[in-house]
Amino acid sequence: MKNSVSVKIYHGYGHTHNLVVYGHVFKYRASNKQVFSNSLLVNILHLLRLFVLKPFPFTRVRLHFNGDVIDQTTEYDGFFKFEWSATKNIAAGWHRVKVEALAKDGAVIADSWGEIYVPHITQYAFISDIDDTIMVSHSATIGKRLRELLIKNPHTRKTFKDARLHYELLAFSNTSPDQPNPFFYVSSSEWNLYDYLVETFRFNQLPEGAFLLNQIKRWRNLFRTGKTGHEGKLLRVMRILDAFPNQKFVFFGDNSQQDPEIYASIAARYPDHVEAIYIRNVSPENFSSARSLLEKAELRGIKTCLFNQSNEAILHSRKCGLISLDKVEGVKPLI
């Protein structure tokens, strides 16, 4: 157990006039260095450690970025959010940021470095769910979801066939290799799983991007992991669209929970900023309701695809001009 104050910073995002960084301050949290093992016991213990923590509520935090210094206060669960306009122009790419936790007398009691992702202003940007959209998670059934978390580690979690290929093609769609399209991963998973998810994505060679996750949970709420309300995810997606009003967005989700409703609602509010909606059909019993919601989006001129396999989604993306397989070096056409 780490019995000292610590600061955790998650990947931020934005541009010169609208930068956002999230994080937590903890009074303590268990040591959570990942050991990539096939041992069930090792994986269970690591998962449990991710939920053994004590947030530091209502404490002062200070951000340092490119000459800017901003003060803020954590919320009741130790969560902090900085949102500001930079005093200097910020180039596209990844930029370092520092956040300090302060005592009442202003002394620094903990600090940490993180990164802010400033994407190139390309034609498209992509927002994707994670569980049952990229990774096999069984989110609709808490027992099966916990089984995936408990018996697997970031190097053994299963992703859907060709999901990585599709996202890789989209990352360079209608742009150049040195200016990839931005990706944002919005999930009902808690911030507890942030490092776990980042490692899973890197191991599976999915595009780098910013993660926006759900409210942190303590160990006693572990069995409710992945459960969140419709409104929270809806607001997180809308904040991204508001931050990048000059890009067209493509959404990815699945029909195991509320993604079709969330994306249809956003499409109704931002019809000119949504290019396409992709929904993976992992719950056949929800096929008809998802199809109905997508048909309403189509009436607004938005492309939609309700698919079973990623190669179907790749074919759709190629047909509607989102990707061009023959322009991606080293990739053999699947169709």
For each residue, the residues with C-beta under 8 A, 3 or more apart:
1: 28 30 31 52
2: 6 28 29 30 31
3: 28
4: 28 110
5: 25 26 27 28 56 101 109 110
6: 2 25 26 28 29 110 112
7: 23 24 25 26 61 99 100 101 110 111 112
8: 23 24 25 26 112 191 194
9: 12 21 22 23 97 99 112 113 114 115
10: 21 22 23 114 191 194 210 211 213
11: 114 115 116 117 198 209 210 211
12: 9 19 20 21 22 82 97 114 115 116 117 210
13: 19 20 116 117 118 119 182 184 210 240 243
14: 18 19 20 116 118 243
15: 18 19 90 118 119 121 243 244
16: 19 85 86 88 89 90 118
17: 85 86
18: 14 15 83 85 243
19: 12 13 14 15 16 65 82 83 84 85 86 90 116 118
20: 12 13 14 81 82 83 239 243
21: 9 10 12 63 65 81 82 97 99 114 116
22: 9 10 12 79 80 81 191 212
23: 7 8 9 10 61 79 80 99 112 114
24: 7 8 55 74 77 78 79 80 191 216
25: 5 6 7 8 55 56 59 61 74 78 80 101 110
26: 5 6 7 8 29 53 54 55 56 78
27: 5 54 55 56 78
28: 1 2 3 4 5 6 53 54
29: 2 6 26 32 52 53 54
30: 1 2 49 50 52 53
31: 1 2 49
32: 29 46 49 50 195
33:
34: 46 153 154 195 196 199
35: 42 46 153
36: 153 154 155 156
37: 42 43 153
38: 156
39: 42 43
40: 43 44 150 151
41: 44 45
42: 35 37 39 45 46
43: 37 39 40 46 47 150 151 152 153
44: 40 41 47 48 150
45: 41 42 48 49
46: 32 34 35 42 43 49 50 153
47: 43 44 50 51 149 150 222
48: 44 45 51 52 219 222
49: 30 31 32 45 46 52
50: 30 32 46 47 192 193 196
51: 47 48 192 217 218 219 221 222
52: 1 29 30 48 49 219
53: 26 28 29 30 192 216 218
54: 26 27 28 29
55: 24 25 26 27 74 76 77 78 79 216
56: 5 25 26 27 59 74 78 101
57: 74 75 76 77 78
58: 73 74 75 76
59: 25 56 73 74 78 101 102
60: 71 72 73 101 102 104 106
61: 7 23 25 71 72 73 74 80 99 100 101 102
62: 69 70 71 72 99 100 102
63: 21 68 69 70 71 72 82 84 97 98 99
64: 68 69 97 98 99 100
65: 19 21 68 70 86 95 97 98 116
66: 86 87 88 90 95
67: 87 88
68: 63 64 65 84 86 87
69: 62 63 64
70: 62 63 65 82 84
71: 60 61 62 63
72: 60 61 62 63 80 81 82
73: 58 59 60 61 80
74: 24 25 55 56 57 58 59 61 77 78 79 80
75: 57 58 78 79 80
76: 55 57 58
77: 24 55 57 74 215 216
78: 24 25 26 27 55 56 57 59 74 75 216
79: 22 23 24 55 74 75 191 215 216
80: 22 23 24 25 61 72 73 74 75 99
81: 20 21 22 72
82: 12 19 20 21 63 70 72 99
83: 18 19 20
84: 19 63 68 70
85: 16 17 18 19
86: 16 17 19 65 66 68 89 90
87: 66 67 68
88: 16 66 67
89: 16 86
90: 15 16 19 66 86 95 118
91: 118
92: 118 119 120 121 179
93: 118
94: 115 116 117 118
95: 65 66 90 115 116 118
96: 113 114 115 116
97: 9 12 21 63 64 65 113 114 115 116
98: 63 64 65 111 112 113 114
99: 7 9 21 23 61 62 63 64 80 82 111 112 114
100: 7 61 62 64 108 110 111
101: 5 7 25 56 59 60 61 108 109 110 111
102: 59 60 61 62 106 107 108 109
103: 106 107 108 109
104: 60
105:
106: 60 102 103
107: 102 103
108: 100 101 102 103 111
109: 5 101 102 103
110: 4 5 6 7 25 100 101
111: 7 98 99 100 101 108
112: 6 7 8 9 23 98 99
113: 9 96 97 98
114: 9 10 11 12 21 23 96 97 98 99
115: 9 11 12 94 95 96 97
116: 11 12 13 14 19 21 65 94 95 96 97
117: 11 12 13 94 182 208 209 210
118: 13 14 15 16 19 90 91 92 93 94 95
119: 13 15 92 122 125 181 182 244
120: 92 175 179 180 181 182
121: 15 92 244 246 247
122: 119 125 174 175 179 180 181 182 247
123: 173 174 175 181 247 248
124: 170 173 174 175 181 247 248 249 250 275 322
125: 119 122 181 182 183 184 240 244 247 248 249 250
126: 167 170 171 181 182 183 184 249 250 251 252
127: 183 184 185 186 237 240 249 250 251 252
128: 133 134 167 183 184 185 186 251 252 253
129: 132 133 134 185 186 187 252 253 254 259
130: 133 134 135 137 185 187 189 197
131: 134 135 137 139 145 187 188 189 226 254 256
132: 129 135 136 137 138 139 140 254 256 280 282
133: 128 129 130 160 163 252 253 254 259 280
134: 128 129 130 131 159 160 163 167 206 252
135: 130 131 132 157 158 159 160 200
136: 132 148 157 158 159 160
137: 130 131 132 145 148 226
138: 132 141 144 145 147 148
139: 131 132 145 188 226 256 257
140: 132 256 257 283
141: 138 144 145
142: 145 146 223 224 225 226 227
143: 146 147
144: 138 141 147 148
145: 131 137 138 139 141 142 148 149 225 226
146: 142 143 149 150 222 223 225
147: 138 143 144 150 151
148: 136 137 138 144 145 151 152 157
149: 47 145 146 152 225
150: 40 43 44 47 146 147
151: 40 43 147 148
152: 43 148 149 156 157 158
153: 34 35 36 37 43 46 156 157
154: 34 36 157 196 197 199 200 203
155: 36 199 200 203
156: 36 38 152 153
157: 135 136 148 152 153 154 200
158: 135 136 152
159: 134 135 136 163 164 204 206
160: 133 134 135 136 163 280 309 310
161: 309 310 311
162: 165 166 309 310 311 314 334
163: 133 134 159 160 166 167 206 310
164: 159 167 168 204 205 206
165: 162 168 169 310 314 331 334
166: 162 163 169 170 310 313 314 317 323
167: 126 128 134 163 164 170 171 183 206 207
168: 164 165 171 172 205 206 207 328 331
169: 165 166 172 173 314 317 323 325 328 331
170: 124 126 166 167 173 181 207 250 317 322 323
171: 126 167 168 180 181 183 207
172: 168 169 175 176 177 180 181 327 328
173: 123 124 169 170 181 317 322 323 324
174: 122 123 124 181 322
175: 120 122 123 124 172 179 180 181
176: 172 179
177: 172 180
178:
179: 92 120 122 175 176
180: 120 122 171 172 175 177 207
181: 119 120 122 123 124 125 126 170 171 172 173 174 175
182: 13 117 119 120 122 125 126 209 210 244 247
183: 125 126 127 128 167 171 206 207 208 209 210
184: 13 125 126 127 128 209 210 211 212 240
185: 127 128 129 130 197 201 209 210 211 212
186: 127 128 129 211 212 233 236 237 240
187: 129 130 131 197 211 212 213 214
188: 131 139 214 226 227 228 233 257
189: 130 131 193 197 213 214 225 226
190: 193 213 214 215 216 217 225 226
191: 8 10 22 24 79 194 213 214 215 216
192: 50 51 53 216 217 225
193: 50 189 190 196 197 213 225
194: 8 10 191 197 198 211 213
195: 32 34 198 199
196: 34 50 154 193 199 200
197: 130 154 185 187 189 193 194 200 201 211 213
198: 11 194 195 201 202 211
199: 34 154 155 195 196 202 203
200: 135 154 155 157 196 197 203 204
201: 185 197 198 204 206 208
202: 198 199 205 206 208
203: 154 155 199 200
204: 159 164 200 201
205: 164 168 202
206: 134 159 163 164 167 168 183 201 202
207: 167 168 170 171 180 183
208: 117 183 201 202
209: 11 117 182 183 184 185
210: 10 11 12 13 117 182 183 184 185
211: 10 11 184 185 186 187 194 197 198
212: 22 184 185 186 187 236 240
213: 10 187 189 190 191 193 194 197
214: 187 188 189 190 191 226 228 232 233
215: 77 79 190 191 228 232
216: 24 53 55 77 78 79 190 191 192
217: 51 190 192 221 222 224 225
218: 51 53 221
219: 48 51 52 222
220:
221: 51 217 218 224 225
222: 47 48 51 146 217 219 225
223: 142 146
224: 142 217 221 227
225: 142 145 146 149 189 190 192 193 217 221 222
226: 131 137 139 142 145 188 189 190 214
227: 142 188 224
228: 188 214 215 232 233
229: 232 233
230: 233 234 258 261 262
231: 234 235
232: 214 215 228 229 235 236
233: 186 188 214 228 229 230 236 237 258 262
234: 230 231 237 238 262 265 266
235: 231 232 238 239
236: 186 212 232 233 239 240
237: 127 186 233 234 240 241 251 262 263 266
238: 234 235 241 242 266 269 270
239: 20 235 236 242 243
240: 13 125 127 184 186 212 236 237 243 244 249
241: 237 238 244 245 249 266 270 273
242: 238 239 245
243: 13 14 15 18 20 239 240
244: 15 119 121 125 182 240 241 247 249
245: 241 242 273
246: 121
247: 121 122 123 124 125 182 244 273
248: 123 124 125 273 274 275
249: 124 125 126 127 240 241 244 270 273 274 275
250: 124 125 126 127 170 274 275 276 277 278 322
251: 126 127 128 237 259 263 266 274 276 277 278
252: 126 127 128 129 133 134 278 279 280
253: 128 129 133 259 260 262 263 277 278 279 280
254: 129 131 132 133 257 259 279 280 281 282 283
255: 259 260 279 280 281 282 283 286 287 289 290 306
256: 131 132 139 140 259 282 283 286
257: 139 140 188 254
258: 230 233 261 262
259: 129 133 251 253 254 255 256 262 263 279
260: 253 255 263 264 279 286 289 290 293 294
261: 230 258 264 265 293
262: 230 233 234 237 253 258 259 265 266
263: 237 251 253 259 260 266 267 274 277 279 293 297
264: 260 261 267 268 277 293 294 296 297
265: 234 261 262 268 269
266: 234 237 238 241 251 262 263 269 270 274
267: 263 264 270 271 274 277 297 300 302
268: 264 265 271 296 297 300
269: 238 265 266
270: 238 241 249 266 267 273 274
271: 267 268 274 300 301 302
272:
273: 241 245 247 248 249 270
274: 248 249 250 251 263 266 267 270 271 277 297 300 302
275: 124 248 249 250 302 303 322
276: 250 251 302 303 304 305 317 320 322
277: 250 251 253 263 264 267 274 294 297 302 303 304 305
278: 250 251 252 253 304 305 307 313 316
279: 252 253 254 255 259 260 263 290 294 304 305 306 307
280: 132 133 160 252 253 254 255 307 308 313
281: 254 255 284 287 290 306 307 308
282: 132 254 255 256
283: 140 254 255 256 286 287
284: 281 287
285:
286: 255 256 260 283 289 290
287: 255 281 283 284 290 291 306
288: 291 292
289: 255 260 286 292 293
290: 255 260 279 281 286 287 293 294 306
291: 287 288 294 295 306
292: 288 289 295 296
293: 260 261 263 264 289 290 296 297
294: 260 264 277 279 290 291 297 298 304 306
295: 291 292 298 299 304
296: 264 268 292 293 299 300
297: 263 264 267 268 274 277 293 294 300 302 304
298: 294 295 301 302 303 304
299: 295 296
300: 267 268 271 274 296 297
301: 271 298
302: 267 271 274 275 276 277 297 298
303: 275 276 277 298 316 320
304: 276 277 278 279 294 295 297 298
305: 276 277 278 279 312 313 316 317
306: 255 279 281 287 290 291 294
307: 278 279 280 281 310 312 313 316
308: 280 281 312
309: 160 161 162 312 313
310: 160 161 162 163 165 166 307 313 314
311: 161 162 314 315 334 335
312: 305 307 308 309 315 316
313: 166 278 280 305 307 309 310 316 317
314: 162 165 166 169 310 311 317 318 323 325 334 335
315: 311 312 318 319 334 335
316: 278 303 305 307 312 313 319 320
317: 166 169 170 173 276 305 313 314 320 322 323
318: 314 315 321 322 323 324 325 335
319: 315 316
320: 276 303 316 317
321: 318 324
322: 124 170 173 174 250 275 276 317 318
323: 166 169 170 173 314 317 318 328
324: 173 318 321 327 328
325: 169 314 318 328 331 333 334 335
326: 333
327: 172 324
328: 168 169 172 323 324 325 331
329:
330:
331: 165 168 169 325 328
332:
333: 325 326
334: 162 165 311 314 315 325
335: 311 314 315 318 325
